[in-house]
């Protein structure tokens, strides 16, 4: 038995058209060909593959088991080719092949999902590379050209090589488990009392914010590099610390965490900025993405995923 040959794209398109349009005659009308040409093309494809795709013993040709199996392969090949052509057209018009985005972990995930969902609708040929970092690590990635654009929280100094624009804020709340000693205190909590308890603090790997503390009151603290780990420890009753309101809203509503009223460590609006390198001109997709972050309405409801 000889090995299968190499089918042409035209043969695969005709094969799928017969199925999609419900028969040889309907496919012929849809493709503006004669029925004999459609039948001949399918017969040649079967000869190339050395296998019967249709059972012609009945009044209406139906797919064989082999035809059913190979139909999905044919669709996959045509989809990849169509995608390649669309991307080539986009690249020819100046569209980026991909955009690399780094986002501060404090940015509400629900807003990020909304923006990226719209991004894929507007730019289906552009690949997205998404990173999440904390504090100065966001700036570091953009500065080192490992990301085209960043959504960064406040850092003391913005390098001269970067341009930044205000993009709203994330609301941070000091929280702890209802079983934690601080949760049992009535009224406002003096700073001196909060300092006596272990504080969980988010840290990063960037030298830009090395040695800098943001909102640290506790005389004892644990430095964590992951927001999810911090969240889990807080719910487990280990220490207290500030978390994005969008992350802990469900915990607060269901009593798994409680908000603390600390004298100098209460609710805080964590400013956010879109940053990019000044010496790189953003492409159409990157410009669109930047604009979405700048114009984002932070008052929109935050769904719980």
C-alpha positions as CSV (number, residue, x, y, z in Angstrom):
1,X,0.0,0.0,0.0
2,X,1.5,3.3,-1.1
3,X,1.9,6.2,1.3
4,X,-0.6,9.1,1.2
5,X,0.3,12.0,-1.0
6,X,0.3,15.7,-0.2
7,X,-3.2,17.3,-0.6
8,X,-3.6,20.8,-1.8
9,X,-5.3,23.6,0.0
10,X,-7.9,23.8,-2.7
11,X,-8.8,20.1,-2.2
12,X,-9.2,20.6,1.5
13,X,-11.4,23.7,1.0
14,X,-13.6,21.7,-1.4
15,X,-13.8,18.8,1.0
16,X,-14.9,21.0,3.9
17,X,-17.3,22.9,1.7
18,X,-19.2,19.7,0.8
19,X,-19.8,19.1,4.5
20,X,-20.5,22.7,5.4
21,X,-23.0,23.2,2.6
22,X,-24.7,19.8,2.7
23,X,-23.6,18.1,-0.4
24,X,-21.7,18.3,-3.7
25,X,-24.3,20.4,-5.5
26,X,-24.7,22.9,-2.7
27,X,-20.9,23.2,-2.4
28,X,-20.6,23.8,-6.2
29,X,-23.1,26.7,-6.0
30,X,-21.3,28.2,-2.9
31,X,-17.9,27.9,-4.6
32,X,-19.1,29.0,-8.0
33,X,-17.9,25.8,-9.6
34,X,-19.7,23.0,-11.5
35,X,-20.7,19.9,-9.6
36,X,-18.4,17.8,-11.8
37,X,-15.4,19.9,-10.7
38,X,-16.4,19.4,-7.1
39,X,-16.7,15.7,-7.5
40,X,-13.4,15.5,-9.4
41,X,-11.6,17.5,-6.8
42,X,-12.9,15.2,-4.0
43,X,-12.0,12.1,-6.0
44,X,-8.5,13.4,-6.5
45,X,-8.2,14.1,-2.7
46,X,-9.2,10.6,-1.9
47,X,-6.7,9.3,-4.4
48,X,-4.0,11.5,-2.9
49,X,-4.8,10.2,0.6
50,X,-5.3,6.7,-0.6
51,X,-8.6,6.4,1.4
52,X,-12.3,6.9,0.8
53,X,-13.7,10.0,2.5
54,X,-17.4,9.5,1.4
55,X,-19.6,6.5,1.2
56,X,-21.3,6.7,-2.2
57,X,-23.4,3.6,-1.9
58,X,-26.3,5.7,-0.7
59,X,-28.5,8.3,-2.4
60,X,-26.7,11.1,-0.5
61,X,-22.9,10.6,0.0
62,X,-22.0,10.5,3.7
63,X,-18.7,10.6,5.4
64,X,-16.9,7.4,6.1
65,X,-15.3,6.9,9.5
66,X,-12.0,7.9,8.0
67,X,-13.6,10.9,6.4
68,X,-15.0,12.0,9.8
69,X,-11.5,11.7,11.4
70,X,-9.8,13.6,8.6
71,X,-12.4,16.4,8.4
72,X,-11.2,17.9,11.7
73,X,-7.6,17.8,10.4
74,X,-8.6,19.5,7.2
75,X,-10.4,22.3,9.2
76,X,-7.3,22.7,11.4
77,X,-5.0,23.1,8.4
78,X,-7.3,25.6,6.7
79,X,-7.7,27.6,10.0
80,X,-4.0,27.9,10.5
81,X,-3.5,29.0,6.8
82,X,-6.2,31.6,7.1
83,X,-4.7,32.8,10.4
84,X,-1.3,33.1,8.7
85,X,-2.7,35.1,5.9
86,X,-4.6,37.4,8.3
87,X,-1.4,38.0,10.3
88,X,0.6,38.7,7.2
89,X,-1.9,41.3,6.1
90,X,-1.8,42.9,9.5
91,X,2.0,42.9,9.6
92,X,2.1,44.5,6.2
93,X,-0.1,47.3,7.4
94,X,2.2,48.0,10.4
95,X,0.4,45.9,13.1
96,X,2.6,44.4,15.8
97,X,3.1,40.6,15.8
98,X,2.7,40.6,19.6
99,X,2.4,42.9,22.6
100,X,4.1,42.2,25.9
101,X,2.3,43.6,28.9
102,X,3.3,43.6,32.5
103,X,0.7,44.4,35.2
104,X,1.1,45.3,38.8
105,X,-0.4,42.5,41.0
106,X,-2.6,45.1,42.7
107,X,-4.5,45.9,39.6
108,X,-8.0,44.5,39.7
109,X,-8.2,41.2,37.7
110,X,-11.8,41.9,36.6
111,X,-10.7,45.1,34.8
112,X,-7.8,43.3,33.2
113,X,-10.0,40.5,31.9
114,X,-12.4,43.1,30.4
115,X,-9.6,44.9,28.6
116,X,-7.9,41.8,27.3
117,X,-11.2,40.4,26.1
118,X,-11.8,43.5,24.1
119,X,-8.1,43.4,22.9
120,X,-8.6,40.0,21.3
121,X,-11.7,41.1,19.6
122,X,-10.0,44.2,18.1
123,X,-6.6,42.6,17.3
124,X,-7.2,38.8,16.7
125,X,-3.8,38.5,14.9
126,X,-1.7,40.0,17.7
127,X,-0.3,37.6,20.3
128,X,-0.4,38.7,23.9
129,X,2.4,38.1,26.4
130,X,1.1,38.9,29.9
131,X,3.2,39.1,33.0
132,X,2.3,40.1,36.6
133,X,4.9,41.7,38.9
134,X,5.0,43.8,42.1
135,X,6.4,47.2,42.9
136,X,9.6,48.1,40.9
137,X,9.7,44.8,39.0
138,X,7.0,46.2,36.6
139,X,9.2,49.2,35.8
140,X,12.3,47.0,35.5
141,X,10.7,44.8,32.8
142,X,9.7,47.8,30.7
143,X,13.1,49.5,31.3
144,X,14.9,46.3,30.1
145,X,12.6,45.9,27.1
146,X,11.2,42.7,28.3
147,X,7.7,44.3,28.1
148,X,6.4,46.9,25.7
149,X,4.1,48.5,28.1
150,X,3.5,48.2,31.9
151,X,0.8,49.1,34.4
152,X,2.8,50.1,37.4
153,X,2.1,51.1,40.9
154,X,3.8,54.1,42.5
155,X,7.6,54.0,42.8
156,X,9.7,56.8,44.3
157,X,11.7,57.5,41.1
158,X,10.6,56.9,37.5
159,X,13.7,56.4,35.3
160,X,14.2,59.2,32.7
161,X,14.0,56.6,29.9
162,X,10.4,56.0,30.7
163,X,7.2,57.9,30.0
164,X,4.3,57.5,32.3
165,X,0.6,58.5,32.4
166,X,-1.9,58.3,35.3
167,X,-4.3,55.3,35.1
168,X,-6.4,55.5,38.1
169,X,-5.8,53.5,41.3
170,X,-6.4,50.3,43.2
171,X,-8.0,50.4,46.6
172,X,-6.0,48.7,49.3
173,X,-7.5,47.6,52.6
174,X,-5.8,46.4,55.8
175,X,-7.3,43.1,56.7
176,X,-6.9,40.0,59.0
177,X,-8.7,36.8,59.9
178,X,-11.7,37.3,62.3
179,X,-9.7,35.0,64.7
180,X,-6.7,37.4,64.8
181,X,-6.3,39.4,68.0
182,X,-6.6,42.7,66.1
183,X,-10.0,41.7,64.8
184,X,-11.3,41.6,68.4
185,X,-10.5,45.2,69.1
186,X,-13.4,47.7,69.1
187,X,-13.0,51.1,67.4
188,X,-9.9,52.4,65.8
189,X,-6.6,50.6,66.3
190,X,-3.7,52.8,67.3
191,X,-0.5,52.5,65.3
192,X,1.4,51.4,68.4
193,X,-1.0,48.4,68.8
194,X,-0.7,47.4,65.1
195,X,3.1,47.5,65.3
196,X,3.1,44.8,67.9
197,X,1.6,42.2,65.5
198,X,3.2,40.4,62.6
199,X,2.6,42.3,59.3
200,X,2.6,40.5,55.9
201,X,4.3,42.7,53.3
202,X,4.5,42.2,49.5
203,X,8.0,42.5,48.1
204,X,9.7,42.1,44.7
205,X,12.9,41.2,42.9
206,X,13.7,44.6,41.5
207,X,16.7,46.7,42.5
208,X,14.6,49.8,41.8
209,X,12.6,49.4,45.0
210,X,15.3,47.5,46.9
211,X,15.4,48.5,50.6
212,X,12.2,50.7,50.3
213,X,9.2,50.1,52.5
214,X,5.6,51.0,51.4
215,X,3.0,51.1,54.2
216,X,5.1,49.0,56.7
217,X,4.1,49.6,60.3
218,X,4.9,46.3,62.0
219,X,8.0,45.8,64.1
220,X,7.9,42.2,62.8
221,X,7.1,41.5,59.2
222,X,7.2,38.6,56.7
223,X,8.2,39.5,53.2
224,X,6.3,37.6,50.5
225,X,6.8,37.6,46.8
226,X,3.4,36.3,45.9
227,X,0.0,38.0,46.4
228,X,-1.8,34.7,46.4
229,X,0.4,33.4,49.2
230,X,-0.2,36.6,51.2
231,X,-4.0,36.2,50.7
232,X,-3.9,32.5,52.0
233,X,-1.8,33.4,55.1
234,X,-4.1,36.2,56.0
235,X,-7.2,33.9,55.7
236,X,-5.3,31.4,57.8
237,X,-4.9,33.9,60.6
238,X,-1.2,34.5,60.2
239,X,-0.6,38.3,60.6
240,X,-2.3,41.2,59.1
241,X,-1.7,43.2,55.9
242,X,-3.1,45.3,53.1
243,X,-4.8,43.7,50.1
244,X,-6.5,44.9,47.0
245,X,-10.2,45.5,47.7
246,X,-11.1,43.6,44.5
247,X,-9.3,40.5,45.8
248,X,-10.8,40.3,49.3
249,X,-14.3,41.7,48.7
250,X,-15.8,38.2,48.8
251,X,-13.9,37.3,51.9
252,X,-15.1,40.4,53.7
253,X,-18.7,39.8,52.7
254,X,-18.6,36.2,53.8
255,X,-16.7,36.9,57.1
256,X,-13.4,35.1,56.2
257,X,-11.6,38.4,56.6
258,X,-12.3,41.6,58.4
259,X,-11.2,45.1,57.6
260,X,-9.1,46.9,60.2
261,X,-9.4,50.5,61.1
262,X,-5.8,51.4,61.8
263,X,-4.9,55.0,62.7
264,X,-2.3,55.5,60.0
265,X,-2.7,52.3,58.0
266,X,-6.3,52.4,56.8
267,X,-7.8,52.4,53.3
268,X,-5.3,53.5,50.7
269,X,-5.6,54.5,47.1
270,X,-2.6,52.9,45.4
271,X,-1.9,55.0,42.3
272,X,-1.4,53.3,38.9
273,X,0.5,54.5,35.9
274,X,0.9,53.3,32.3
275,X,4.6,53.2,31.5
276,X,6.6,52.7,28.3
277,X,10.0,53.5,26.9
278,X,10.3,57.0,25.3
279,X,12.6,55.7,22.6
280,X,10.1,53.2,21.3
281,X,7.1,54.2,19.2
282,X,4.1,52.0,20.1
283,X,2.2,50.2,17.3
284,X,-1.6,50.4,16.8
285,X,-2.4,47.5,19.2
286,X,-0.1,48.9,21.9
287,X,-1.5,52.4,21.6
288,X,-5.1,51.0,21.9
289,X,-4.1,49.1,25.0
290,X,-2.5,52.1,26.6
291,X,-5.6,54.2,26.0
292,X,-7.9,51.5,27.6
293,X,-5.9,51.7,30.8
294,X,-5.9,55.5,30.9
295,X,-9.6,55.8,30.2
296,X,-10.7,52.9,32.4
297,X,-13.7,53.6,34.6
298,X,-12.7,52.2,38.0
299,X,-16.2,52.7,39.3
300,X,-17.5,49.7,37.2
301,X,-18.7,46.8,39.3
302,X,-16.1,44.1,40.1
303,X,-17.6,40.7,39.3
304,X,-16.4,37.7,41.4
305,X,-14.7,35.2,39.1
